[in-house]
């Protein structure tokens, strides 16, 4: 009976240690990936010029230097893109230290409807831009929507995500970009 109890206790402790180690490993993997990506394969934000919904040119030089950047390439008619709109509308406080650009090849009317549908017109650090799909692809080598590009304050790419990933994963990378200078 004693051996069974000891075995159960050892098994329980092993399970707890595994869960804690796995969580710590996930955090270390993100840090390692971020460090590896930004130091060895540093990809700077391309020099772009898109247009606001008022047809005003908006470029890399229009960005604030002290804030990280989340660039979301989206299509207002895309189901996953609508999920993105809900996320950014719901987590305003989390990404308020970042500047967020939603870039689309869609018409101004469709982008405006998307903005209103997700109450993103109420978030001051989110801007909506238009470009052609060819121009976007030429600069970012991406045509899948939605795609998230997360840059640190030095305009270095931390992570590109174009999969349907959990919201907490995207938020984790946004947070990593915000504190990148401390790393």
N, C-alpha and C positions, 0 to 999 in steps of 0.2 A: 504494500500500500504506500509506503514511504517513497519507493522508487517512482511510482506513478505520479505522486504529488510533485516530486522534484522534477520529473520529466515535463509535467504540465507547466510548472513555473518557468523552467528553462525555455520551453517552447513559447510561452507568452512573452518573456523578456526578449527572445530572439525576434519575434514579430514586431515588437515595439522598436527595437533597435533598427530593424529593416526599414520600417516606415520613416523614422527620423533620418536615417542615412539617405534614403531615397529622396526625401524632400531637400536635404542639404545638397545632394548631388545635382538635383535639377537647378538649383540656384547657382551652383558653381559652374554648371555647363553653360548657362546663359552668360555669366560673367566671362567665362573662357571664350565663348563664341564671340561675344561683343569685343573683347580685347583683341582676339585674333583678327577679327574682321576689320576693326578700326586701325590697328597698327600695321598689319602686314599687307592687307588688300584695301587700304583706305580708298573709298570711293567718295569723292566729293560730289556735292549737289551740282548737277549740270547747270550751265548758264542757260536759263530758259526765259522765254517771254510769252506769257499767255495773256488773256484779257479778262477783266472783271465783267460782270454782267452788264455794266454800264459802258462797255467797250474801251475801258482805260487799260493801257498796257501795265502788266504786273510781272516783275522779274525777280530773279534771285536778289537783286539789290534792293528790292522793296521790303525784304524780310528784316525782322529785328535781330540784331546780332547776339543778344543775351538770352535768347529763347531757343529751345529745341524745336524741331519741325516735324509734323506728321503730315505727309502728303497722301491723300486718298484719291486714287484714280477710280472713278465710279461711273455708273450708268443709272440714271433715275428709274429705269424700267427693270433693273436687275433685282431679283429677290434678295440675294446676299447683300447687295448694296443698300437695300432698304433696312436690312438688319444693322448695317454699319451706321446708318442715320439714327436709328433708335439708340445705339450704343453711345454715340457722341452727344446726343441730346440728353441722355440719362446721366452721364458721368462728367458733367461740366466742370466740377471742382477738380477732378483728377487731372484733366488735361489743360487747365487754365494756365499752367506754367509753360505751356507749349503754344506754338502758333500752328493752326491746322488749316491746310488748303485742300478743299475738295475740288478736283479737276475733272471735267467731263467734256466729251465731244458732242453732247446733246444740245438741243435748242435752249435758248434762254428761258422760254416758258416752262419746259420740263424741269429745268434746274430750279427755277423759282418755286414750282409746285412741290418738288422734293424738299426744298429748304423749309417751306411752310408746313408740310406734312409732318416733319420731324422736329418742328420748333427750333430749327438751327439758326433762324434769323434772329433769335434772341441771345445767341452766344457771340460775344464780341470778338473772340480770338479765332473764329472760323470765317474763312473767306471762300467764296465760290468763284472758280475760274473756268473759262472755256478755252479749248484748243482743238485742233484737228487730231484725229486718232493717229494720223501719219506723223505729225510733229511730235506727239507724245512718245510714240514708239521710237522715233529717231533719237530722242534724248534719253529715254529711260529703258529702252529695250524691253518694253512690256506692253501687252495689249489685253491682258485678262482683267476683268472687273469683278469684284473690287481687288485692288492691290494697294497695300499700305507700304509706304516708304518712311522709315523713322530715322531722322537725322539728329545728331547732337548739336550743341551750340556752335561747334566748329564747322558745321555743315558737312560732316562726315556721316556716311550711311552706317547706321547701327544694325538695321534689319529690314529686309524686304519680305513681306508676307503676302502671298496670293492664294492662300488656301482658306477654307472655312475652318478657322481655328477658334478655340474658346476665347471669349472676350478677355478673360483674365490674362491670357498669353499676350495679347496686344497691349493691354494696360501695363503689363510687366516691362515690356520693351519701351513703352512711352516713359515710364518711370526711370528706366535705366538711362535713357537719353537725357532726361532732365538732370540727373545727378552725375553725368558723365565726366564733368570737369573735376569731380572729387576723386574719381577712380585713378 
